[in-house]
């Protein structure tokens, strides 16, 4: 990573925001243990990664008004027999840090840099029982910055969405070959790996029939009934940034009449909400718009035998649409918590994911539909970053 990189410039921006007696102390913890002495693949703490660009375990980074110092694991010859090399003393040249120390020197060196510091923004308890007079959560400093994506971040999210869309389309066009949810999950991952990425943004949801009405279903091991609707909620990470796409389609070539009616109701609701997106609108307003539109469809389809107004005002829609319409997305798939009335701003990335879930009804049974896209808020409107994933009824029925 050259000194002109996005993360290096971000650290410079953080330095500008710090007062002379303030510092940032960011910790990247160890790899999580899977079992005994086997580790999960390392997944960087997002707050620390955003600030530092460090994607290695067991690192401490200190940013003061004038310095950027990192402590990390050195390359001991014995360990290199078992593990790949660490960046170690190349952090200065490759990542633009002013000083690197081996982690063993943290206890002696860190206090020297904190002598004139009275406030530390940090994401972890002080190391080595070090006493720091005043601390503040690092995420409070970082989250407003993370909310607005710069061009490099947007490019990473666009690439993640493009890869994930290709995986969804691969599943769609090959669905006749799958007889179990696990087959679909495996095919999605195989295509994802083939396209050059290893990490999923979250555990895939591959649900058939009534399983699609379980919002976070992840067993993904049930047989596929050819008359069922399939729901696939899956996305990859690219350069640490997430994607989050949900698509639904019949296991066979064509929707049933009932399935198509519910599918088109959700698709219409999504487009209705997308048409209202622009800077200044809030997620709360988009939620209300979604609830009213879903209520209209629940009434029109006689899923609920009440008027749309009654369904909305008495919150009867919640039985069939129990979640919000979207969330922010970035380094985390559920990225930065936002206040309900916080207006959308150019540079934000959110999802729009209405759904209707019907487990038991006289005319509609075991139909769970959610359609989710990744949306970049632009200066005047929006950009759908996941539009490459097919979703019209004609495209779904044509690609079989």
C-alpha positions as CSV (number, residue, x, y, z in Angstrom):
1,X,0.0,0.0,0.0
2,X,1.6,3.3,-1.1
3,X,1.5,6.4,1.0
4,X,-1.0,8.0,-1.4
5,X,-3.5,5.2,-0.6
6,X,-7.0,5.9,0.7
7,X,-6.2,4.5,4.1
8,X,-3.1,6.6,4.5
9,X,-5.0,9.7,3.5
10,X,-7.7,8.7,6.0
11,X,-5.1,8.5,8.8
12,X,-3.9,12.0,7.8
13,X,-7.5,13.2,8.0
14,X,-7.9,11.7,11.5
15,X,-4.6,13.4,12.6
16,X,-6.1,16.8,11.4
17,X,-9.1,16.2,13.6
18,X,-7.1,15.3,16.7
19,X,-6.2,18.0,19.2
20,X,-2.5,18.1,20.4
21,X,-3.3,16.1,23.5
22,X,-5.5,13.5,21.8
23,X,-4.6,10.1,20.2
24,X,-6.2,7.1,18.6
25,X,-5.2,3.7,19.9
26,X,-6.6,0.9,17.7
27,X,-6.3,-2.8,18.3
28,X,-6.6,-5.7,15.9
29,X,-7.1,-8.8,18.0
30,X,-6.0,-12.4,17.4
31,X,-7.6,-14.8,14.9
32,X,-10.6,-16.5,16.5
33,X,-10.2,-20.0,17.6
34,X,-12.3,-22.6,15.8
35,X,-11.3,-25.6,17.8
36,X,-8.2,-26.4,19.9
37,X,-5.3,-25.0,17.9
38,X,-7.2,-24.4,14.6
39,X,-8.1,-20.8,13.8
40,X,-10.8,-19.3,11.6
41,X,-9.5,-17.2,8.7
42,X,-8.7,-13.8,10.2
43,X,-11.4,-11.2,9.9
44,X,-10.3,-7.7,10.8
45,X,-12.1,-5.6,13.4
46,X,-13.9,-3.1,11.1
47,X,-13.4,0.0,13.3
48,X,-9.6,-0.6,13.6
49,X,-9.3,-1.5,9.9
50,X,-11.0,1.6,8.8
51,X,-8.6,3.8,10.8
52,X,-5.4,1.9,10.1
53,X,-5.8,-0.3,7.0
54,X,-4.2,-3.1,9.0
55,X,-5.4,-6.6,8.1
56,X,-3.2,-8.7,10.4
57,X,-4.0,-10.1,13.8
58,X,-2.4,-8.9,17.1
59,X,-1.5,-5.4,16.2
60,X,-1.7,-2.1,18.0
61,X,-1.7,1.2,16.2
62,X,-1.2,4.7,17.7
63,X,-2.1,7.8,15.9
64,X,-1.1,11.2,17.4
65,X,-1.2,14.6,16.0
66,X,2.2,14.1,14.4
67,X,2.9,10.4,14.4
68,X,1.6,7.0,13.1
69,X,3.1,4.1,15.0
70,X,2.4,0.4,14.8
71,X,3.3,-2.6,16.9
72,X,2.9,-6.0,15.2
73,X,4.3,-9.5,15.1
74,X,7.8,-9.8,13.7
75,X,8.9,-12.6,11.4
76,X,10.5,-15.1,13.6
77,X,12.3,-17.8,11.5
78,X,10.6,-20.7,13.4
79,X,7.1,-19.3,12.8
80,X,7.8,-18.9,9.1
81,X,8.0,-22.6,8.9
82,X,4.3,-22.8,9.8
83,X,2.7,-19.5,8.7
84,X,3.1,-17.0,5.9
85,X,5.2,-13.9,6.6
86,X,3.9,-10.8,8.4
87,X,4.3,-7.3,7.0
88,X,6.4,-6.5,10.1
89,X,9.1,-3.8,9.5
90,X,7.7,-3.2,6.0
91,X,4.8,-1.3,7.5
92,X,6.6,2.0,7.1
93,X,7.5,1.5,3.5
94,X,4.3,-0.3,2.3
95,X,1.7,1.4,4.5
96,X,3.1,4.8,5.3
97,X,3.6,4.5,9.1
98,X,6.2,6.7,10.7
99,X,7.4,3.9,13.0
100,X,7.2,0.1,13.4
101,X,8.0,-1.9,16.5
102,X,7.7,-5.6,17.3
103,X,4.7,-6.3,19.5
104,X,7.1,-7.4,22.3
105,X,8.1,-3.7,22.8
106,X,4.5,-2.4,23.2
107,X,4.8,-2.3,27.0
108,X,7.9,-0.3,27.1
109,X,7.4,2.0,24.0
110,X,3.7,2.9,24.2
111,X,3.8,4.8,27.5
112,X,6.6,7.0,26.1
113,X,4.2,8.2,23.3
114,X,1.4,8.8,25.7
115,X,3.2,11.0,28.2
116,X,1.5,14.2,26.9
117,X,-1.8,12.6,25.9
118,X,-4.9,13.2,28.0
119,X,-7.6,11.7,25.8
120,X,-7.4,8.4,23.8
121,X,-10.0,7.2,21.3
122,X,-9.8,3.5,21.4
123,X,-11.6,0.2,20.6
124,X,-10.1,-1.9,23.4
125,X,-9.0,-1.8,27.0
126,X,-5.5,-0.4,27.5
127,X,-2.8,-3.1,27.0
128,X,-0.5,-4.3,29.7
129,X,-2.6,-2.7,32.5
130,X,-1.5,0.7,31.2
131,X,-3.3,3.6,32.9
132,X,-4.9,6.1,30.5
133,X,-6.6,9.0,32.2
134,X,-9.5,9.5,29.8
135,X,-10.8,7.3,26.9
136,X,-13.6,7.5,24.4
137,X,-15.0,4.8,22.2
138,X,-13.2,4.9,18.9
139,X,-16.3,4.1,16.9
140,X,-17.8,7.5,17.9
141,X,-15.0,9.2,16.1
142,X,-15.0,6.9,13.1
143,X,-18.7,6.2,12.4
144,X,-19.6,9.5,10.8
145,X,-16.6,9.0,8.5
146,X,-17.6,5.4,7.6
147,X,-21.1,6.5,6.7
148,X,-20.0,8.4,3.6
149,X,-18.1,6.3,1.1
150,X,-15.2,7.7,-1.0
151,X,-14.7,6.6,-4.6
152,X,-12.3,3.7,-3.7
153,X,-14.8,2.3,-1.2
154,X,-17.6,2.6,-3.7
155,X,-15.5,0.8,-6.3
156,X,-14.9,-2.0,-3.9
157,X,-18.7,-2.3,-3.1
158,X,-19.5,-2.2,-6.8
159,X,-17.1,-5.0,-7.5
160,X,-18.5,-7.1,-4.6
161,X,-22.0,-6.5,-6.0
162,X,-21.0,-7.4,-9.5
163,X,-19.4,-10.7,-8.4
164,X,-22.4,-11.5,-6.2
165,X,-24.8,-10.7,-9.0
166,X,-22.9,-13.1,-11.3
167,X,-23.2,-15.8,-8.6
168,X,-27.0,-15.2,-8.2
169,X,-27.5,-15.3,-12.0
170,X,-25.4,-18.5,-12.1
171,X,-27.8,-20.1,-9.6
172,X,-30.8,-18.9,-11.5
173,X,-29.8,-20.3,-14.8
174,X,-28.8,-23.7,-13.3
175,X,-31.6,-24.2,-10.8
176,X,-33.0,-27.3,-12.6
177,X,-29.9,-29.2,-11.4
178,X,-30.2,-28.5,-7.7
179,X,-32.2,-30.8,-5.4
180,X,-31.1,-29.5,-2.0
181,X,-30.5,-26.1,-0.5
182,X,-27.0,-27.1,0.2
183,X,-26.3,-27.6,-3.5
184,X,-27.2,-24.0,-4.2
185,X,-25.0,-22.7,-1.3
186,X,-22.1,-24.8,-2.7
187,X,-22.7,-23.6,-6.2
188,X,-22.8,-20.0,-5.1
189,X,-19.5,-20.3,-3.2
190,X,-17.9,-22.2,-6.1
191,X,-18.8,-19.4,-8.5
192,X,-17.6,-16.8,-6.0
193,X,-14.2,-18.5,-5.6
194,X,-13.9,-18.9,-9.3
195,X,-14.4,-15.1,-9.7
196,X,-11.6,-14.4,-7.3
197,X,-13.0,-13.8,-3.9
198,X,-12.8,-16.0,-0.8
199,X,-14.9,-14.3,1.9
200,X,-18.6,-14.1,2.1
201,X,-20.1,-11.0,3.7
202,X,-22.3,-13.1,5.9
203,X,-23.6,-16.7,6.1
204,X,-25.7,-17.4,3.0
205,X,-29.5,-17.9,3.4
206,X,-30.7,-20.5,1.0
207,X,-34.3,-21.3,1.8
208,X,-37.0,-23.2,0.0
209,X,-40.7,-23.3,0.7
210,X,-41.7,-22.4,4.3
211,X,-38.0,-22.0,5.2
212,X,-38.1,-18.7,3.2
213,X,-40.4,-17.3,5.9
214,X,-37.6,-17.6,8.5
215,X,-35.7,-14.4,8.1
216,X,-32.3,-15.6,9.1
217,X,-32.6,-19.2,8.1
218,X,-29.1,-20.7,7.6
219,X,-29.4,-24.5,7.9
220,X,-29.5,-24.7,4.1
221,X,-29.9,-28.5,4.2
222,X,-33.5,-29.2,3.1
223,X,-34.6,-30.9,-0.1
224,X,-36.1,-28.7,-2.9
225,X,-39.7,-29.3,-3.9
226,X,-40.0,-28.4,-7.6
227,X,-43.2,-26.4,-6.8
228,X,-41.5,-24.2,-4.2
229,X,-40.1,-20.7,-4.4
230,X,-36.4,-20.4,-3.6
231,X,-35.0,-17.5,-1.6
232,X,-31.2,-16.8,-1.8
233,X,-29.8,-14.0,0.3
234,X,-26.0,-14.1,-0.2
235,X,-23.1,-11.8,-1.0
236,X,-19.4,-11.7,-1.0
237,X,-16.8,-9.3,0.3
238,X,-14.2,-7.6,-2.0
239,X,-11.3,-5.7,-0.4
240,X,-13.1,-6.0,2.9
241,X,-16.3,-4.3,1.6
242,X,-19.6,-6.2,1.6
243,X,-22.4,-6.8,-0.8
244,X,-25.9,-8.0,0.2
245,X,-28.3,-9.2,-2.5
246,X,-31.5,-11.3,-2.2
247,X,-33.3,-12.9,-5.1
248,X,-36.3,-15.3,-5.3
249,X,-37.4,-17.5,-8.1
250,X,-39.4,-20.7,-8.7
251,X,-37.6,-24.0,-8.5
252,X,-39.2,-24.9,-11.8
253,X,-39.3,-22.7,-14.9
254,X,-42.4,-20.7,-14.2
255,X,-44.1,-19.1,-11.2
256,X,-47.5,-20.4,-10.1
257,X,-50.3,-17.8,-10.3
258,X,-50.2,-17.2,-6.5
259,X,-46.4,-17.1,-6.4
260,X,-46.2,-14.6,-9.2
261,X,-48.8,-12.3,-7.6
262,X,-46.8,-12.1,-4.4
263,X,-43.5,-11.7,-6.2
264,X,-44.8,-8.9,-8.3
265,X,-46.2,-7.2,-5.2
266,X,-42.8,-7.2,-3.6
267,X,-41.1,-6.1,-6.8
268,X,-43.6,-3.3,-7.2
269,X,-43.0,-2.3,-3.6
270,X,-39.3,-2.1,-4.0
271,X,-39.5,0.1,-7.1
272,X,-42.1,2.3,-5.4
273,X,-39.6,2.9,-2.5
274,X,-36.6,3.3,-4.9
275,X,-38.4,6.0,-6.7
276,X,-38.5,8.1,-3.5
277,X,-34.8,7.9,-2.7
278,X,-32.9,11.1,-2.8
279,X,-30.7,13.1,-0.4
280,X,-32.7,14.4,2.5
281,X,-35.2,11.5,2.7
282,X,-34.8,9.4,5.8
283,X,-34.9,5.6,6.3
284,X,-37.9,6.2,8.5
285,X,-39.8,7.8,5.7
286,X,-38.8,4.9,3.4
287,X,-40.0,2.4,6.0
288,X,-43.4,4.1,6.2
289,X,-43.6,4.1,2.4
290,X,-42.8,0.4,2.3
291,X,-45.3,-0.5,5.0
292,X,-48.1,1.5,3.2
293,X,-47.3,-0.1,-0.1
294,X,-47.1,-3.6,1.4
295,X,-50.5,-3.0,3.1
296,X,-52.0,-2.0,-0.2
297,X,-50.9,-5.3,-1.8
298,X,-52.0,-7.4,1.2
299,X,-55.4,-5.9,0.8
300,X,-55.5,-6.2,-3.1
301,X,-54.5,-9.8,-2.9
302,X,-57.0,-10.4,-0.1
303,X,-54.2,-11.9,2.0
304,X,-55.8,-9.7,4.7
305,X,-59.5,-8.9,4.2
306,X,-59.2,-5.3,5.3
307,X,-58.6,-2.0,3.5
308,X,-55.0,-0.9,3.0
309,X,-55.6,1.9,5.5
310,X,-56.8,-0.4,8.2
311,X,-53.9,-2.8,7.6
312,X,-51.4,0.0,7.9
313,X,-52.9,1.9,10.8
314,X,-53.4,-1.3,12.9
315,X,-50.0,-2.6,11.8
316,X,-51.6,-5.8,10.5
317,X,-48.9,-5.9,7.8
318,X,-46.3,-6.9,10.5
319,X,-47.5,-10.5,10.3
320,X,-46.3,-10.7,6.7
321,X,-43.6,-7.9,6.7
322,X,-41.9,-8.0,10.1
323,X,-38.6,-6.2,9.3
324,X,-37.3,-2.8,8.2
325,X,-36.8,-1.9,4.6
326,X,-33.1,-1.6,4.7
327,X,-29.8,-0.8,6.5
328,X,-26.5,0.9,5.8
329,X,-23.7,-1.2,4.1
330,X,-20.0,-0.9,3.9
331,X,-17.2,-2.8,5.7
332,X,-19.9,-4.5,7.6
333,X,-23.0,-5.9,5.9
334,X,-25.0,-4.1,8.6
335,X,-22.7,-1.2,8.7
336,X,-23.3,1.9,10.7
337,X,-26.4,2.3,13.0
338,X,-28.3,5.4,12.1
339,X,-31.0,7.4,13.8
340,X,-34.5,7.0,12.3
341,X,-34.7,10.6,11.3
342,X,-31.1,10.9,9.9
343,X,-31.4,12.1,6.3
344,X,-29.8,10.2,3.5
345,X,-26.7,11.9,2.2
346,X,-24.8,11.6,-1.1
347,X,-22.1,8.9,-0.6
348,X,-24.1,6.7,1.7
349,X,-24.8,3.1,0.7
350,X,-28.0,1.3,1.9
351,X,-30.0,-1.7,1.1
352,X,-33.7,-1.7,0.0
353,X,-35.3,-5.1,0.8
354,X,-39.1,-5.3,1.1
355,X,-40.6,-8.7,1.6
356,X,-43.8,-10.6,2.1
357,X,-43.8,-13.9,4.0
358,X,-46.8,-16.2,4.0
359,X,-46.5,-19.5,5.9
360,X,-50.2,-20.4,6.0
361,X,-53.2,-19.0,4.1
362,X,-56.2,-20.3,2.3
363,X,-54.8,-19.2,-1.1
364,X,-51.1,-18.6,-0.5
365,X,-48.9,-21.2,1.4
366,X,-45.2,-21.4,2.0
367,X,-44.3,-18.3,0.0
368,X,-41.5,-16.2,1.3
369,X,-40.4,-13.3,-1.1
370,X,-37.7,-10.8,-0.4
371,X,-36.0,-8.7,-3.1
372,X,-32.9,-6.8,-1.9
373,X,-30.5,-4.5,-3.7
374,X,-27.5,-2.3,-2.7
375,X,-28.2,1.4,-3.3
376,X,-25.7,4.2,-3.5
377,X,-27.2,7.6,-2.7
378,X,-26.1,10.1,-5.4
379,X,-26.3,13.9,-5.5
380,X,-29.9,13.9,-6.9
381,X,-31.1,10.3,-6.7
382,X,-29.6,6.8,-6.4
383,X,-27.5,4.2,-8.2
384,X,-28.4,0.5,-7.9
385,X,-25.1,-1.2,-7.5
386,X,-26.6,-4.7,-7.7
387,X,-28.8,-4.2,-10.7
388,X,-26.9,-6.9,-12.6
389,X,-28.7,-9.6,-10.6
390,X,-31.7,-10.5,-12.7
391,X,-35.1,-10.1,-11.1
392,X,-37.9,-9.4,-13.6
393,X,-40.4,-12.2,-14.1
394,X,-39.5,-12.5,-17.8
395,X,-35.8,-12.8,-17.0
396,X,-36.4,-15.4,-14.3
397,X,-38.6,-17.6,-16.5
398,X,-36.3,-17.1,-19.5
399,X,-33.1,-18.2,-17.7
400,X,-33.9,-21.8,-16.9
